[in-house]
């Protein structure tokens, strides 16, 4: 999406992957003055789990790949250290949420606080009018409502709008999503056409600072006292104590493994940090129609009304389903789905849509 004429400066968040590489190439092709920035957000020797194999978005491979793409395109490239801010805003929140019995979504916090917080400030200090990323999403400006709208991308399989609900109107006004009209295969073809090193690079899906995808290991290393202080709490099934757990932060809603044998399939259905207990139940016990959401942010509209109808999803890999909205006096939002949803999880995001348009979202506070 081009908003201005030639020679407008834009900072591209270059992760070392193919999507942000192509975003930079396309903007350069459109006449923008492109500056590549790779964000250093943590150190592997501090987060553990993958020391010596630094291949994720903040590893040495990522920095080198981003720099090689920048050299190939003939654009300046910088590595900017946001380690302190990332630790304070993202990692500390990640740990705190688990310690309160919730399951966090660090990518959404990172987008709001780091990419469209610290990086945007850095871009403005460099005289850039925009930042751009390799997200699969689309932005338009609605003259009637005078609001920037976010739409699902053309490639439905790569839709990343779920992680963008927290962005402000000001942030969206300074954002470009160059690959939103492309499919992933088309992105790889463009990368190959430009001879970019990242053209066939494999994607990474784990939480970036938990490279081995073992958040329990991460929590234990950050908070070694967890297992000794919280281990031995009750596992409850149908109101009866049936076992002991290793500490409630090591469990998430819908989890099936690590619970013991009960002669049938059981799942974590509730986590109570106050009593240090974990409730388990059958699959039907994971089905709920209502939730309460907090920390709301709206994209395509400025306010909600009781009875508003949306389609909502309760996790990234979820289908948006019809629901009705009701406002609470304390500023939270009650969402009632037409049909029960499985494993609604406090700490995760509920994101609302109007067809292809992103309405907004919030953090799931509790299940009703």
C-alpha positions in Angstrom: 0.0 0.0 0.0 1.6 3.3 -1.1 0.5 6.4 0.7 3.0 9.0 -0.4 5.2 9.9 -3.3 8.8 9.1 -4.1 11.7 9.4 -1.7 9.6 9.1 1.5 11.6 7.3 4.2 10.4 4.1 5.7 12.0 1.8 8.3 11.5 -1.9 7.7 11.7 -4.2 10.6 13.9 -6.9 9.1 13.8 -10.1 11.1 16.0 -12.1 8.8 13.1 -13.9 7.3 11.7 -13.9 3.8 8.6 -11.8 4.5 10.3 -8.8 5.8 13.0 -9.2 3.2 10.4 -8.9 0.4 8.6 -6.1 2.2 11.9 -4.1 1.9 12.4 -5.0 -1.7 8.8 -4.0 -2.7 9.0 -0.7 -0.9 12.3 0.0 -2.6 10.7 -0.8 -5.9 7.9 1.7 -5.2 10.4 4.5 -4.7 10.7 4.7 -1.0 13.9 5.5 0.8 14.2 2.2 2.7 16.2 1.7 6.0 16.5 -1.8 7.4 16.5 -2.3 11.1 16.9 -5.6 13.0 15.9 -5.5 16.6 17.9 -7.3 19.2 15.4 -8.1 22.0 17.2 -10.6 24.2 20.4 -12.6 24.6 20.5 -16.4 24.2 22.8 -16.8 27.2 20.1 -15.1 29.3 17.0 -17.0 28.1 18.7 -20.4 27.5 17.2 -23.3 25.6 19.1 -22.9 22.4 22.6 -21.6 23.2 25.0 -22.2 20.3 22.2 -22.6 17.8 21.0 -19.1 17.4 18.6 -19.4 14.5 15.5 -17.6 15.7 14.6 -14.0 14.9 17.1 -12.6 17.4 20.0 -15.0 16.7 23.2 -14.4 14.8 21.8 -16.1 11.7 18.9 -13.7 11.6 21.1 -10.6 12.0 23.4 -11.9 9.2 20.6 -12.8 6.9 19.0 -9.4 7.3 22.3 -7.7 6.7 22.9 -9.8 3.6 19.5 -8.9 2.2 20.1 -5.2 2.9 23.5 -5.4 1.1 21.8 -7.1 -1.9 19.1 -4.4 -2.1 21.6 -1.6 -1.5 19.9 -0.2 1.6 21.4 0.8 5.0 20.9 -1.7 7.8 21.2 -1.3 11.5 20.9 -3.5 14.5 19.1 -1.7 17.4 19.3 -3.0 21.0 15.9 -3.1 22.6 16.9 -5.8 25.2 16.1 -3.7 28.2 12.7 -2.6 27.0 11.8 -6.1 25.7 12.8 -7.7 29.0 10.7 -5.2 31.0 7.6 -5.1 28.7 7.5 -8.6 27.3 9.5 -11.2 29.3 8.5 -9.8 32.7 4.8 -9.8 31.6 5.2 -13.4 30.3 6.5 -14.6 33.6 4.0 -12.6 35.6 1.0 -14.0 33.7 2.0 -17.6 34.3 2.5 -16.8 38.0 -1.1 -15.6 38.1 -2.5 -18.7 36.5 -2.9 -17.2 33.0 -1.4 -18.1 29.6 0.2 -15.0 28.0 0.5 -14.0 24.4 3.9 -12.3 24.2 3.7 -11.5 20.4 0.8 -9.2 21.0 2.7 -7.3 23.8 5.8 -7.2 21.6 3.8 -5.7 18.7 2.3 -3.0 20.8 5.2 -2.1 23.0 8.3 -2.9 21.0 7.6 -2.9 17.2 5.0 -0.1 17.3 6.5 1.5 20.4 10.3 1.5 20.6 10.8 0.8 16.8 8.4 3.5 15.8 10.2 6.0 18.0 13.5 5.0 16.5 12.1 5.4 13.0 10.8 8.9 13.8 14.3 9.8 15.2 15.7 8.8 11.8 13.3 11.0 10.0 11.2 8.2 8.6 7.5 8.7 8.0 6.5 5.0 8.3 7.5 1.7 9.6 6.9 -1.5 7.6 6.8 -5.2 8.6 6.3 -8.5 6.9 3.0 -9.1 8.5 0.3 -10.7 6.3 -2.4 -8.0 6.8 -3.8 -5.0 4.9 -4.5 -1.4 6.0 -6.9 1.1 4.4 -8.1 4.5 5.5 -11.9 5.1 5.8 -12.7 8.7 4.9 -16.2 8.3 6.3 -15.1 7.2 9.8 -11.7 8.8 9.6 -10.1 5.7 11.0 -7.5 3.3 9.7 -8.8 -0.2 9.2 -7.0 -3.5 9.3 -8.2 -6.3 6.9 -7.3 -9.9 6.7 -4.7 -10.6 4.0 -5.3 -12.2 0.6 -3.5 -15.4 1.9 -6.0 -16.6 4.4 -3.6 -19.3 5.6 -1.0 -16.7 6.7 -3.5 -14.2 8.4 -1.7 -12.4 11.2 -4.3 -9.8 12.0 -5.0 -11.7 15.3 -1.7 -10.3 16.7 -2.4 -6.7 15.6 -5.5 -5.8 17.6 -3.6 -3.8 20.1 -2.3 -1.2 17.6 -3.4 2.4 18.0 -4.8 4.6 15.3 -1.6 6.7 15.4 0.5 3.6 15.0 -1.6 2.4 12.1 -1.3 5.8 10.4 2.5 5.3 10.2 2.4 1.6 9.1 2.8 -0.2 5.8 2.2 -3.9 5.2 3.7 -4.4 1.7 2.9 -8.1 1.4 -0.7 -8.1 2.5 -1.9 -8.6 -1.1 0.5 -11.5 -1.7 0.4 -15.2 -0.9 3.4 -16.9 0.7 4.4 -18.7 -2.5 4.3 -15.3 -4.3 6.5 -13.8 -1.6 9.1 -16.6 -2.1 9.0 -16.1 -5.8 9.7 -12.4 -5.4 12.6 -13.1 -3.0 14.0 -15.6 -5.6 13.7 -13.0 -8.4 15.7 -10.5 -6.3 18.3 -13.2 -5.5 17.6 -12.8 -1.7 19.3 -15.3 0.6 16.0 -15.7 2.6 14.0 -16.9 -0.4 13.8 -20.5 0.9 14.4 -19.9 4.6 12.3 -22.0 6.9 9.8 -20.3 9.1 10.0 -20.2 12.9 6.9 -20.7 15.0 8.0 -20.9 18.6 8.0 -18.0 21.0 11.2 -16.2 20.0 12.8 -16.0 23.4 11.8 -19.6 24.3 13.7 -21.2 21.3 13.2 -24.8 22.5 9.5 -24.2 22.9 9.7 -25.3 26.5 8.2 -22.5 28.6 8.4 -24.7 31.7 12.1 -24.8 31.4 12.2 -21.1 30.9 10.1 -20.4 34.0 12.1 -22.7 36.1 15.4 -21.1 35.1 14.0 -17.6 35.7 12.2 -18.6 38.9 14.1 -21.6 40.4 11.9 -21.4 43.5 8.7 -22.3 41.6 8.9 -26.0 41.9 9.8 -26.0 45.6 7.3 -23.4 46.6 4.3 -24.5 44.4 4.8 -28.2 43.9 2.4 -30.5 45.6 -0.7 -28.6 45.1 -4.0 -30.4 44.5 -5.2 -31.8 41.2 -9.0 -31.9 41.5 -11.4 -34.1 39.4 -15.1 -33.7 40.0 -14.4 -31.9 43.2 -12.2 -34.7 44.6 -8.4 -34.6 45.1 -6.9 -37.2 42.7 -3.3 -36.2 42.6 -0.6 -33.6 43.1 0.9 -31.2 40.6 4.4 -29.7 40.1 3.2 -26.1 40.4 0.2 -24.4 38.7 2.3 -22.1 36.4 3.4 -25.2 34.5 -0.2 -25.9 33.3 -2.5 -24.3 30.7 -6.2 -24.7 30.0 -6.8 -27.6 27.6 -3.5 -29.4 28.5 -3.7 -33.2 28.5 -0.1 -34.3 29.1 1.5 -34.6 32.5 -1.7 -35.1 34.4 -1.4 -38.8 35.3 -3.6 -41.7 34.3 -7.3 -41.7 35.1 -8.8 -44.3 32.9 -10.0 -41.7 30.4 -8.9 -38.6 28.6 -8.8 -35.6 30.9 -7.7 -32.0 30.4 -6.8 -29.0 32.5 -10.1 -27.1 32.9 -9.2 -24.4 35.5 -6.1 -23.1 37.3 -6.5 -21.4 40.7 -3.3 -19.6 41.8 -4.9 -18.6 45.1 -5.4 -22.2 46.3 -2.5 -23.5 44.2 -4.9 -26.1 42.6 -5.4 -27.4 39.1 -8.8 -28.7 38.1 -9.1 -31.4 35.4 -12.2 -32.7 33.5 -13.5 -34.2 30.4 -13.5 -32.6 27.0 -17.1 -31.3 27.5 -15.9 -29.4 30.6 -13.7 -27.3 28.3 -16.7 -25.9 26.4 -17.9 -22.4 27.3 -20.0 -19.7 25.6 -19.1 -16.6 27.7 -16.0 -14.7 28.6 -14.9 -11.4 30.1 -12.2 -9.4 28.3 -10.2 -6.5 29.5 -7.7 -4.0 28.1 -9.8 -3.4 25.0 -8.6 -1.7 21.9 -10.8 -0.9 18.9 -9.6 -0.6 15.3 -12.3 0.1 12.7 -14.8 1.7 15.1 -14.5 4.1 18.0 -17.0 2.5 20.4 -19.0 -0.6 21.0 -22.7 -1.0 21.9 -24.6 -3.6 23.8 -25.9 -6.2 21.4 -23.2 -5.6 18.7 -22.6 -8.7 16.6 -19.1 -9.8 15.6 -17.2 -12.9 14.7 -14.6 -13.6 17.4 -11.6 -16.0 17.8 -10.0 -16.9 21.1 -6.6 -18.0 19.9 -4.4 -17.5 16.8 -5.2 -20.9 15.3 -9.0 -20.5 15.7 -11.9 -19.9 13.4 -13.8 -16.7 14.1 -17.3 -17.6 15.3 -20.5 -15.4 15.8 -20.9 -13.7 19.1 -22.8 -10.9 20.8 -21.1 -8.1 22.9 -22.2 -6.5 26.1 -20.4 -3.7 27.9 -19.7 -3.9 31.7 -19.7 -0.9 34.0 -16.0 -1.5 34.9 -14.9 -1.1 31.2 -14.6 -4.8 30.5 -16.5 -6.6 27.8 -18.7 -9.6 28.0 -18.7 -11.8 24.9 -21.3 -14.5 24.4 -20.7 -16.9 21.6 -23.7 -18.4 19.7 -22.1 -21.9 20.2 -19.6 -23.1 22.9 -15.9 -22.6 22.2 -13.3 -25.0 23.4 -10.5 -24.2 25.9 -11.1 -20.5 26.3 -7.9 -19.4 28.1 -7.4 -16.4 30.4 -4.4 -14.4 29.3 -4.9 -15.1 25.7 -6.5 -12.6 23.4 -10.1 -12.5 22.1 -10.1 -10.8 18.7 -13.2 -9.6 16.9 -14.0 -9.2 13.2 -16.6 -7.8 11.0 -16.2 -10.1 8.0 -12.6 -9.4 6.7 -12.3 -6.3 8.9 -10.6 -6.3 12.3 -12.9 -4.7 14.9 -10.5 -4.9 17.8 -9.7 -7.2 20.7 -8.9 -7.6 24.4 -7.3 -9.9 26.9 -9.4 -12.8 28.2 -9.8 -12.1 31.9 -12.0 -15.0 32.9 -14.5 -17.6 31.6 -18.2 -17.3 32.5 
